[in-house]
């Protein structure tokens, strides 16, 4: 019976490498996002002379939005891979290794993700408000963005509260 249990546990432990293709897929998504950023940057650069301050600000916010999304993807790749698959040994000795790499646990990753989503949501709202300047009424899309943003903020606060409560509790046999 011990041999069967050992085999099952070995298969379960090694199954974590099934996540590796998903993280590689996110690297591909990051490359696509970088390509999209370059297209948007080129568009902004080509029309800089014709742009009003308002449209230029909106274009810059779109670039910032893409950058924050790229940061979010990179955080998920690094933290997810190191938490669930394996350490990234090639980064251990690198002077360019981000200081947070290898230190973010699943709980910290949740907080960073929700923080990034809130930041992206704020940028979308800011775009709406810039487009609305001088208009009398707020559209239904903007109202939904505000509701979604407030939901992200409330979720972030609740995640942080749950983590704080979990850190204050002591679970026998675990190390928090």
Secondary structure, 3 states (H helix, E strand, C coil): CHHHHHHHHHHHHHHHHHHHHHHHHHHHHHHHHHHHHHHHHHHHHHCCCCCCHHHHHHHHHHHHHHHHHHHHHHHHHHHHHHHHCCCCHHHHCCCCCCCCCCCCCHHHHHHHHHHHHHHHHHHHHHHHHHHHCCCCCCCHHHHHHHHHHHHHHHHHHHHHHHHHHHHHCCCCCCCC
